[in-house]
Amino acid sequence: METESGRQPRGEMQIRTIAMPADTNPNGDIFGGWVLSQMDIAGGLAAAHRAHGRVATVGIEAMTFIRPVSVGDVICCYGHIERVGTTSISVAIEVWKIRGFQEREERLLVTEGRFTYVAIDEAGKKRAIG
């Protein structure tokens, strides 16, 4: 599969889904908020795996939208753990879209950002990451 400029996605694929008509704005592009929610799900999965339990989103930084997502695009969210603290985890998330399923699929970077999660216990209180 070809990617733009030969760049490859960083991290492991956390989720893969298809953009549907219900998620569009009046221009027919997929809402940025929908993409953001997919990123949060992907980052939460990566953080929970590393924390061996529940996590909660506490921050989003360095969010950059590079190109729009259209109905029918398959998006792949990749997560890479950047930092693990006493109770928090920082995850870099990249979203790539696959356009078309022809002989030559093209994978394009859509957005990237950094999400911070905190490990929580069953009562919802911060806990140390083991």
N, C-alpha and C positions, 0 to 999 in steps of 0.2 A: 504494500500500500504506500502510495506516495504522500509526502507531506511537503508543505511549503518550505522552500529553502533548505530542504534536507533535515530540518530540525525535527527531533523526535519528542513525543510527550515525556515529561518527567514524572516518575512515580508509578504507582500501580493503578490500573483502572479500578475505580470503586463502583461506578454505575454507568449504565448505557441505556438510553431511552430515546424515543422518537418525539419530535416536536409535532403537536397536534393543533388543528384549527381553533380549538377552544382557548388556546394560550396566546392568541394574537392580539395586537393592537389594531387600531383602525387602518393602519398602513399595510397590514398583512404580515408584519414581522412579529416574531415571538417576543413577548414582554421580557424586558431585562430582569424583572422581578422573578419570573419563572425560572430563568437561567440561574439567578442568584440562589433560589431555593434548592435547585439541583446541586449546586456547589456546596451548600450547607449540609445537605444530606450526605454527599460524598465525603466531605471533610469530617463529619460526625462519625461516619463508619470507620475511617482511618484512625481517628483519635480514640474511639471506643475500643478498637482492636488493640492499640498500643497501651491504653490505660487499663485494659482487662476489665471493663465495666462501663457504667453510665458516664456520659459527659454532657455538658451543656455549652452552647455557644455563648461566648462572652465578648467577642469582638471580631470585626471585619476591617481589614486595612488594605491599602494598595490595590483596590479594585480597579481593573482596567478592562473596558469593553473595546474589543478590536474590530469586530465585524458582526453583522446581524445574523440571527438564526432564522431560517424560513421553515414553513410547514413542510414536513416530510424529511427534514434533516435529522440524521441520527446524531445525538450528542453523546460524547464519551467524557466522563469526568475522571481525571487522574489526581491522586493525592500523594503528596510527599511530605513526610514528617520533617520539619525543619529544626524544631527545638522542643525539648521536654524539660519542664521545670519540676518543682516540687509537687504542684497541683495542676499545672496547666500544660497544654500542648499546642504548638503552633504548626499549622498544616498549610502548605502551599498547594493551591488547587489550580489546575488548568482544565479548560473545557475545549475540546476539539470537536468539530463537526465533520461528519462524513457526508459528502454530497454525491448522491447517485450510487447505483450499484452496477455500473457498467464494468467493462473489462478493466478500466483504469479508475479505481476509486480515488478520490482526492480527499485528504484529511487537512483541514484548515483550523488554525488556532482561533478561537472565538473570544475567549476572555481568560483572565487569570487574576488571582487574588490570594490573600493570606488570611486565614481564619484562625481564631484562638478559641480553644475549648478548655473548660475546667472539669476535672474529674469530680464526680459527686457520688455520695453514698445513697442508700435506699431512702433516706430522709431528705435528700436533696441538698445536703451540706457538703462543702468542699472536703475532699479526702486526698491523701498522699497517693502519688502514682508509684506503684511497685515495680 
